[in-house]
Amino acid sequence: ILTTMIGSQLFIRLSMENYPGGEALNRLRRHLDSSIPSSRTTIHSINLQNTPKWEDVRVHVDVAAAMTGVSLFGQRHASRRYDYESPFPIEKSGYEDENQLEGNSKRTKKFTHLLSEEQNVDGYHLVDVVKGYPRFDFKNFRIDTRNATYILESDDWPGGEMSNLSTRV
């Protein structure tokens, strides 16, 4: 019984690390919550013209992120903040050539944020990294992970400088 319990705990822990795409979507949502003021909030000390808006967010999810936890339920939760704000679109790519972002700068430019297995995409900067792909290291008796999903934000997105909004107002 003890062996079964230990094995179960190990596999539960491993499976928790197995969905980096879903975790990346949750982290993107937290990032956007902190960098975009509510549409009903009145902010006097910032230029409202350059203030990012929830409905201006456009997210692209690549194949790797989609296959590792970005579900329709998660998308619905992540893209909708309040009942009075419209949800932002989340688009997933496929394996077909016309659905790939690599080398397609015209298509990439329409997105404000990317969830990608690629760390470097021209015109985007890194916001966060989610680790995944767990494996158990028997030699050191620990779970090893590696960078799995990168959260990227467009260099043109005005929300980047807004993330410390609550401390500046």
Salt bridges, closest charged atoms under 4 A:
GLU17 OE2 - ARG13 NH1 2.52
GLU23 OE2 - ARG27 NE 3.06
GLU23 OE2 - ARG30 NH2 3.60
ASP33 OD2 - ARG29 NE 3.05
ASP33 OD1 - ARG81 NH1 3.82
GLU85 OE1 - ARG81 NE 3.12
GLU91 OE2 - ARG107 NH2 2.34
GLU91 OE1 - LYS110 NZ 3.40
ASP128 OD2 - ARG27 NH1 3.39
ASP144 OD2 - ARG135 NH2 3.60
ASP144 OD1 - ARG142 NE 2.78
GLU153 OE2 - HIS31 NE2 2.80
GLU153 OE2 - HIS113 NE2 2.92
GLU153 OE1 - HIS125 NE2 3.06
ASP155 OD1 - HIS125 ND1 2.91
